[in-house]
């Protein structure tokens, strides 16, 4: 993802909705990694949100890597679909023609995965499970720019949720 962002910065942009684009290949890689997760470790099977904080803390050797993996997958999808990247950076580097449906899709995907990434971090707070990984801080900082942008949209429901997320990131 960092290399793809670097290419955008260097104005080496391709239409991201094309199947052979770097964007499409990165998305496919994330899906491929996700498909390798054994079923017993899927969210629906581990019931992380239903576990007592004491149980989570007792088994933190399992839960910390599990949460980090879940958080990072959703964070990567959010960053890959970051509204600024597609609405501003890619547009400024391209010939100006972009698919409106694709742009809406990227915003929807960014919001969806942002919600999951923040949900996992909130569950960690609720369960008093502390993550001491600098990558988490970097990803939260990058993710925090998504709701910061979205708090200015016309859709009241989206802007209010975004403002709440910005406030939560600042805590």
Secondary structure as UniProt FT lines:
FT   HELIX           2..9
FT   TURN            10..11
FT   TURN            16..17
FT   TURN            19..20
FT   HELIX           22..35
FT   HELIX           39..41
FT   HELIX           43..46
FT   HELIX           48..50
FT   HELIX           53..58
FT   HELIX           60..80
FT   HELIX           83..84
FT   HELIX           85..89
FT   HELIX           90..93
FT   HELIX           100..126
FT   TURN            127..128
FT   HELIX           134..150
FT   TURN            151..152
FT   HELIX           156..170
//
